[in-house]
Amino acid sequence: MLSVTTIDKIKPSDKPKKLSDGGGLFLLITPQGGKFWRLAYRLDGKQRTLSIGEYPCVSLAKARIKRMEAKQQLTNGIDPSKAKIAAKKAKQGIAANSFEIIGREWHETHMASKSEGHAQKTIDRLEKDVFPWLGKTPITDIEAPDILALLRRIEQRGANELAHTTKRVIGQVFRYAIATGRTTRNPVPDLQGSLSPVVVTHHAAIIDPVQIGALLRACEGYTGHFATRCALRLSFLVMLRPGEIRRAEWTEIDFERAQWRIPASKMKMRDEHIIPLSKQALSVLSEIKPLTGSGQFVFPSVRSSARPMSENTITGALRRLGYTGQEMTAHGFRSMASTRLNEAHLFHPDAIERQLAHGEQNSVRAAYNRAQYLPERVKMMQWWADYLDSLKAGGVVVPFQLKTA
């Protein structure tokens, strides 16, 4: 029988060597110095060899245990080599049925019709909050308590809304797994009522005309990076989400037609969006064009022109101007415009909604709105820009009359 000392001292030679431990178990020493456990056995009158592993990863004691297990299989009429192959295939099958494999497959399929930003946020959420806990688990083994434990970790960070969103995403992965024959049940509905309700909070926005004027003047006097100043000024004029502004590309801007066309792939609702550009918006874009017009992005990152402006740049500029998160946010420019335009009663509410790029559930009506309201939106965006100019001037201006009942 072998000993650890003997194994450690043995030196390789120019030919393979075998050191027997009895019962068919031997150590194969290669000329390159490798030491591999093998088990020789006979089955159905034929000599066979089972690979057990490499020393020292597989110790002498463990190799002897493997020998005993193989002998027991032979006693039961089982070929140890075939049993090993079957176990490996079963393990691979479990891996292919893991939540992470199915989750990534779902993401690739489902997110093909979503915006790039939404798709990236979804995979980031899975990689950070789901895969580390459930990723390697076969989807058939995941139960409601496993998912709840994961969601509780998110809640404990104070991210209650994120916990609900993550729960919804996990449910979508399970529905995809059912549709593709990987599991038969979705445990997510069992979690109904298990999470704290989401308290809806709106993005802080300045909507008082006098305060809007003060904010306009503050942004005009911003002394930071010039591109940031231009992004702030444009934020008043286009009614877009911050991410849509910072990722603006020069190829989307048509100065001649006074339009900014954002492709569907970049929009949250996956629908091409047209922004009629007022004279004031065109002026802002003309000012920054000499600085960034030779590149891809209207507002590139200060670190690399190959990337768009950071998602926190506009928010940071507002904070630098002295506005807190409870007073004004980067999303607040949309609420500002929506509130004032709806209170003006000069434009059709659907035109305002379409300019905000809110989704339309009825696809026929959505197409109809795009065709019907574009001329009105052109007038509306110029009216809005002129109204902002009047507020910036500091006068008491009421450029519209409220409808009476």
C-alpha positions as CSV (number, residue, x, y, z in Angstrom):
1,M,0.0,0.0,0.0
2,L,1.1,3.5,-0.7
3,S,1.8,6.3,1.8
4,V,1.7,10.0,1.5
5,T,5.4,10.2,2.1
6,T,6.1,7.7,-0.7
7,I,3.8,9.6,-3.1
8,D,5.4,13.0,-2.3
9,K,9.0,11.7,-2.8
10,I,8.4,9.9,-6.1
11,K,10.2,11.5,-9.0
12,P,9.1,11.4,-12.6
13,S,11.2,9.4,-15.2
14,D,11.3,9.4,-18.9
15,K,8.5,6.8,-19.0
16,P,5.1,6.7,-17.2
17,K,5.2,4.8,-13.9
18,K,2.5,3.1,-11.9
19,L,2.4,2.8,-8.1
20,S,-0.2,0.3,-6.9
21,D,-2.2,0.8,-3.7
22,G,-4.0,-2.5,-4.1
23,G,-7.6,-3.4,-5.1
24,G,-6.9,-2.1,-8.6
25,L,-6.1,1.5,-7.4
26,F,-2.9,2.9,-8.7
27,L,-1.1,6.2,-9.1
28,L,0.1,7.1,-12.6
29,I,3.2,9.3,-12.7
30,T,3.8,11.0,-16.1
31,P,7.2,12.1,-17.4
32,Q,6.0,15.7,-17.0
33,G,5.5,15.1,-13.2
34,G,1.7,14.7,-13.1
35,K,0.3,12.3,-10.6
36,F,-3.1,10.8,-11.6
37,W,-5.3,8.3,-9.7
38,R,-6.7,5.4,-11.8
39,L,-8.7,2.3,-10.9
40,A,-8.4,-0.9,-12.9
41,Y,-11.4,-3.2,-12.9
42,R,-13.0,-5.9,-14.9
43,L,-16.6,-6.0,-16.1
44,D,-18.3,-8.5,-18.4
45,G,-14.9,-10.1,-18.9
46,K,-13.3,-6.8,-20.2
47,Q,-10.5,-4.8,-18.5
48,R,-11.5,-1.2,-17.9
49,T,-9.9,1.9,-16.2
50,L,-11.7,4.6,-14.2
51,S,-10.1,8.0,-13.9
52,I,-10.5,9.3,-10.3
53,G,-8.5,12.5,-10.2
54,E,-5.2,14.2,-9.8
55,Y,-3.0,14.1,-6.7
56,P,-2.9,16.1,-4.5
57,C,-6.3,17.6,-5.3
58,V,-7.6,14.1,-4.7
59,S,-5.7,12.8,-1.6
60,L,-4.7,9.2,-0.9
61,A,-7.6,8.9,1.5
62,K,-10.1,10.2,-0.9
63,A,-8.8,8.0,-3.7
64,R,-9.4,5.0,-1.4
65,I,-13.0,6.1,-0.7
66,K,-13.6,6.4,-4.5
67,R,-12.2,2.9,-4.9
68,M,-14.6,1.6,-2.3
69,E,-17.6,3.4,-4.0
70,A,-16.6,1.9,-7.4
71,K,-16.4,-1.6,-5.9
72,Q,-19.8,-1.2,-4.5
73,Q,-21.2,-0.1,-7.9
74,L,-19.6,-3.2,-9.5
75,T,-21.2,-5.4,-6.8
76,N,-24.5,-3.9,-7.9
77,G,-23.8,-4.5,-11.6
78,I,-23.1,-0.8,-12.3
79,D,-20.2,0.2,-14.5
80,P,-18.3,3.0,-12.6
81,S,-17.1,4.7,-15.8
82,K,-20.7,4.9,-17.2
83,A,-22.0,6.1,-13.8
84,K,-19.4,8.9,-13.8
85,I,-20.4,10.0,-17.3
86,A,-24.1,10.0,-16.4
87,A,-23.4,12.0,-13.2
88,K,-21.5,14.6,-15.3
89,K,-24.3,14.9,-17.8
90,A,-26.8,15.3,-15.0
91,K,-24.7,18.0,-13.4
92,Q,-24.5,19.8,-16.8
93,G,-28.3,19.5,-17.1
94,I,-28.8,21.1,-13.7
95,A,-26.5,23.9,-14.7
96,A,-28.4,24.5,-17.9
97,N,-31.6,24.6,-15.9
98,S,-30.2,27.1,-13.4
99,F,-32.0,30.4,-12.7
100,E,-29.1,32.4,-14.1
101,I,-28.9,30.6,-17.4
102,I,-32.6,30.9,-17.9
103,G,-32.6,34.5,-16.6
104,R,-30.0,35.6,-19.1
105,E,-31.8,33.7,-21.9
106,W,-35.0,35.5,-21.0
107,H,-33.2,38.9,-20.9
108,E,-31.7,38.4,-24.3
109,T,-35.1,37.4,-25.8
110,H,-37.4,39.8,-23.9
111,M,-35.2,42.9,-23.9
112,A,-34.7,42.8,-27.7
113,S,-37.8,45.0,-27.9
114,K,-36.9,47.3,-25.0
115,S,-34.7,50.4,-24.9
116,E,-31.0,50.0,-24.4
117,G,-31.1,51.8,-21.1
118,H,-34.0,49.7,-19.7
119,A,-32.3,46.5,-20.8
120,Q,-29.0,47.5,-19.1
121,K,-30.8,48.4,-15.9
122,T,-32.6,45.1,-15.9
123,I,-29.5,42.9,-16.3
124,D,-27.6,45.1,-13.7
125,R,-30.4,44.4,-11.3
126,L,-30.3,40.7,-11.9
127,E,-26.5,40.5,-11.6
128,K,-26.4,42.5,-8.4
129,D,-29.5,41.4,-6.5
130,V,-30.6,38.0,-7.9
131,F,-27.9,35.9,-9.5
132,P,-25.6,35.9,-6.5
133,W,-28.3,34.3,-4.4
134,L,-30.4,32.2,-6.8
135,G,-28.2,32.0,-10.0
136,K,-26.8,28.5,-9.6
137,T,-30.0,27.0,-8.2
138,P,-32.0,24.8,-10.6
139,I,-35.2,26.8,-11.3
140,T,-37.3,23.8,-10.3
141,D,-35.8,23.9,-6.8
142,I,-36.6,27.6,-6.1
143,E,-39.6,28.1,-3.8
144,A,-41.4,31.3,-2.6
145,P,-39.4,31.5,0.7
146,D,-36.1,31.6,-1.3
147,I,-37.3,34.5,-3.4
148,L,-38.7,36.3,-0.3
149,A,-35.4,36.1,1.5
150,L,-33.7,37.7,-1.5
151,L,-36.4,40.5,-1.7
152,R,-36.1,41.1,2.1
153,R,-32.3,41.9,1.6
154,I,-33.3,44.6,-1.0
155,E,-36.0,46.0,1.4
156,Q,-33.5,46.2,4.2
157,R,-31.4,48.6,2.0
158,G,-34.4,50.9,2.0
159,A,-35.1,50.1,-1.7
160,N,-38.7,49.1,-1.4
161,E,-39.7,50.0,-4.9
162,L,-36.7,48.1,-6.3
163,A,-37.8,45.0,-4.3
164,H,-41.2,45.1,-6.0
165,T,-39.6,45.6,-9.4
166,T,-37.2,42.7,-8.8
167,K,-40.1,40.5,-7.8
168,R,-41.8,41.3,-11.0
169,V,-38.7,40.5,-13.1
170,I,-38.2,37.2,-11.3
171,G,-41.8,36.3,-12.1
172,Q,-41.2,37.1,-15.8
173,V,-38.2,34.7,-15.8
174,F,-40.4,32.0,-14.3
175,R,-43.1,32.5,-16.9
176,Y,-40.5,32.2,-19.6
177,A,-39.1,29.0,-18.0
178,I,-42.7,27.6,-18.0
179,A,-43.2,28.5,-21.6
180,T,-39.9,26.9,-22.6
181,G,-40.5,23.7,-20.7
182,R,-37.9,24.2,-17.9
183,T,-40.4,24.3,-15.0
184,T,-44.1,23.9,-14.4
185,R,-44.8,26.4,-11.7
186,N,-44.2,30.1,-10.9
187,P,-43.9,30.6,-7.1
188,V,-43.9,34.5,-7.4
189,P,-47.7,34.9,-7.1
190,D,-47.5,33.2,-3.7
191,L,-45.6,36.3,-2.5
192,Q,-48.7,38.5,-2.9
193,G,-48.8,40.9,0.0
194,S,-45.5,39.8,1.5
195,L,-43.6,43.1,0.7
196,S,-44.2,46.5,2.2
197,P,-46.4,48.6,-0.2
198,V,-44.6,51.1,-2.4
199,V,-45.1,54.7,-1.4
200,V,-45.4,56.7,-4.6
201,T,-43.2,59.7,-4.7
202,H,-43.1,62.2,-7.5
203,H,-39.9,63.9,-8.8
204,A,-39.5,67.2,-7.2
205,A,-40.3,70.0,-9.6
206,I,-40.6,73.8,-9.6
207,I,-43.9,74.8,-11.1
208,D,-44.5,78.3,-9.7
209,P,-43.9,80.8,-12.5
210,V,-41.9,83.2,-10.4
211,Q,-39.6,80.4,-9.2
212,I,-39.3,79.0,-12.7
213,G,-38.0,82.4,-13.7
214,A,-35.5,82.4,-10.9
215,L,-34.3,78.9,-11.9
216,L,-33.9,80.0,-15.5
217,R,-31.7,82.9,-14.5
218,A,-29.7,80.7,-12.2
219,C,-29.1,78.2,-15.1
220,E,-28.1,81.0,-17.4
221,G,-25.5,82.1,-14.9
222,Y,-24.1,78.6,-14.3
223,T,-20.3,78.8,-14.3
224,G,-19.5,75.1,-14.6
225,H,-18.7,73.1,-17.7
226,F,-20.1,74.8,-20.9
227,A,-21.7,71.6,-22.1
228,T,-23.5,71.1,-18.7
229,R,-24.8,74.7,-18.9
230,C,-26.2,74.0,-22.4
231,A,-27.8,70.7,-21.2
232,L,-29.5,72.6,-18.4
233,R,-30.9,75.2,-20.7
234,L,-32.1,72.5,-23.2
235,S,-33.8,70.6,-20.4
236,F,-36.3,73.4,-20.0
237,L,-37.1,73.4,-23.8
238,V,-37.6,69.7,-24.9
239,M,-39.7,67.9,-22.2
240,L,-37.4,64.9,-22.3
241,R,-36.1,62.5,-19.7
242,P,-32.6,63.2,-18.4
243,G,-31.2,60.1,-20.0
244,E,-32.6,61.0,-23.4
245,I,-31.0,64.5,-23.2
246,R,-27.6,63.3,-22.2
247,R,-27.5,60.6,-24.9
248,A,-28.5,63.0,-27.7
249,E,-26.5,62.4,-30.9
250,W,-25.8,65.0,-33.6
251,T,-27.2,62.6,-36.3
252,E,-30.6,62.9,-34.6
253,I,-30.7,66.7,-34.9
254,D,-32.1,68.3,-38.1
255,F,-31.5,72.0,-38.0
256,E,-33.3,72.6,-41.4
257,R,-36.5,70.9,-40.3
258,A,-36.1,72.1,-36.7
259,Q,-36.6,68.6,-35.4
260,W,-34.9,66.2,-33.1
261,R,-35.8,62.5,-33.9
262,I,-34.9,60.0,-31.3
263,P,-34.9,56.4,-32.6
264,A,-37.2,53.9,-30.9
265,S,-34.2,51.9,-29.6
266,K,-33.3,54.8,-27.2
267,M,-36.8,55.6,-26.0
268,K,-38.4,54.1,-22.9
269,M,-41.6,53.2,-24.7
270,R,-39.7,51.8,-27.8
271,D,-41.4,54.3,-30.1
272,E,-39.6,56.9,-32.3
273,H,-40.0,60.3,-30.8
274,I,-40.1,63.6,-32.6
275,I,-39.2,66.8,-30.7
276,P,-40.1,70.0,-32.5
277,L,-37.2,72.4,-31.8
278,S,-38.1,75.9,-30.9
279,K,-35.9,78.9,-32.0
280,Q,-34.5,78.9,-28.4
281,A,-33.7,75.2,-28.5
282,L,-32.0,75.6,-31.9
283,S,-30.0,78.5,-30.5
284,V,-28.7,76.3,-27.6
285,L,-27.7,73.5,-30.0
286,S,-26.0,76.0,-32.3
287,E,-23.9,77.3,-29.4
288,I,-22.5,73.9,-28.5
289,K,-22.1,72.6,-32.0
290,P,-18.6,74.1,-32.5
291,L,-17.5,72.4,-29.3
292,T,-18.9,68.9,-29.8
293,G,-20.3,68.8,-33.3
294,S,-17.4,66.8,-34.7
295,G,-18.2,63.9,-32.3
296,Q,-21.1,61.5,-31.8
297,F,-22.7,63.0,-28.7
298,V,-24.2,66.5,-28.3
299,F,-23.2,66.3,-24.6
300,P,-20.2,64.0,-24.3
301,S,-18.6,62.9,-21.1
302,V,-15.8,65.2,-19.8
303,R,-13.6,62.1,-19.6
304,S,-14.2,60.6,-23.0
305,S,-16.0,61.9,-26.1
306,A,-16.9,58.3,-27.0
307,R,-19.4,58.2,-24.1
308,P,-22.3,60.5,-23.3
309,M,-22.5,62.8,-20.3
310,S,-22.8,61.1,-16.9
311,E,-26.4,60.5,-15.7
312,N,-25.7,62.6,-12.6
313,T,-24.4,65.7,-14.4
314,I,-27.6,67.6,-14.6
315,T,-28.6,66.7,-11.1
316,G,-25.2,67.7,-9.8
317,A,-25.5,71.1,-11.6
318,L,-28.8,71.8,-9.9
319,R,-27.2,71.0,-6.5
320,R,-24.3,73.3,-7.4
321,L,-26.9,76.1,-8.1
322,G,-28.3,75.5,-4.6
323,Y,-31.4,73.5,-5.4
324,T,-32.0,70.5,-3.1
325,G,-33.5,67.2,-4.1
326,Q,-36.7,68.2,-2.4
327,E,-36.9,71.4,-4.6
328,M,-35.9,70.3,-8.1
329,T,-34.6,67.2,-9.9
330,A,-33.4,66.5,-13.4
331,H,-36.8,64.8,-14.1
332,G,-38.6,67.9,-12.7
333,F,-38.3,69.8,-16.0
334,R,-40.9,67.4,-17.5
335,S,-43.3,68.0,-14.6
336,M,-42.7,71.7,-14.8
337,A,-43.7,71.8,-18.5
338,S,-46.6,69.4,-18.1
339,T,-48.1,71.3,-15.2
340,R,-47.9,74.7,-16.9
341,L,-49.0,73.5,-20.3
342,N,-52.0,71.7,-18.9
343,E,-53.0,74.7,-16.8
344,A,-52.8,76.9,-19.9
345,H,-55.7,75.1,-21.6
346,L,-54.3,76.2,-24.9
347,F,-53.3,72.8,-26.3
348,H,-54.9,69.4,-26.5
349,P,-54.0,67.2,-23.5
350,D,-53.1,64.3,-25.9
351,A,-50.6,66.6,-27.6
352,I,-49.0,67.3,-24.3
353,E,-48.9,63.6,-23.4
354,R,-47.4,62.7,-26.8
355,Q,-44.7,65.4,-26.4
356,L,-43.9,63.8,-23.0
357,A,-43.5,60.5,-24.8
358,H,-45.9,58.7,-22.5
359,G,-47.0,55.3,-23.8
360,E,-50.3,54.8,-25.6
361,Q,-52.0,51.5,-24.8
362,N,-54.0,51.6,-28.0
363,S,-51.6,51.2,-30.9
364,V,-54.1,52.6,-33.5
365,R,-54.7,55.7,-31.3
366,A,-50.9,56.1,-30.8
367,A,-50.3,56.2,-34.6
368,Y,-53.3,58.6,-35.0
369,N,-51.9,60.9,-32.3
370,R,-48.5,61.0,-33.9
371,A,-50.0,62.2,-37.2
372,Q,-52.6,64.5,-35.7
373,Y,-50.7,66.4,-33.1
374,L,-47.3,67.1,-34.6
375,P,-48.4,70.5,-36.1
376,E,-49.9,71.4,-32.7
377,R,-46.8,70.3,-30.9
378,V,-44.7,72.5,-33.1
379,K,-46.8,75.5,-32.0
380,M,-46.8,74.3,-28.4
381,M,-43.0,74.0,-28.1
382,Q,-42.5,77.4,-29.5
383,W,-45.1,78.9,-27.2
384,W,-43.5,77.1,-24.2
385,A,-40.0,78.5,-25.1
386,D,-41.4,82.0,-25.5
387,Y,-43.3,81.7,-22.2
388,L,-40.0,80.6,-20.5
389,D,-38.3,83.7,-21.9
390,S,-41.0,85.9,-20.4
391,L,-40.5,84.3,-17.0
392,K,-36.7,84.6,-17.3
393,A,-37.2,88.3,-17.9
394,G,-38.8,88.6,-14.5
395,G,-42.0,90.3,-15.5
396,V,-45.5,89.3,-14.3
397,V,-46.7,87.6,-17.4
398,V,-49.9,85.7,-17.9
399,P,-49.8,84.7,-21.6
400,F,-52.9,82.5,-21.4
401,Q,-56.5,82.6,-20.2
402,L,-57.9,79.8,-18.1
403,K,-61.1,78.2,-19.4
404,T,-64.2,79.0,-17.5
405,A,-66.7,76.3,-16.5
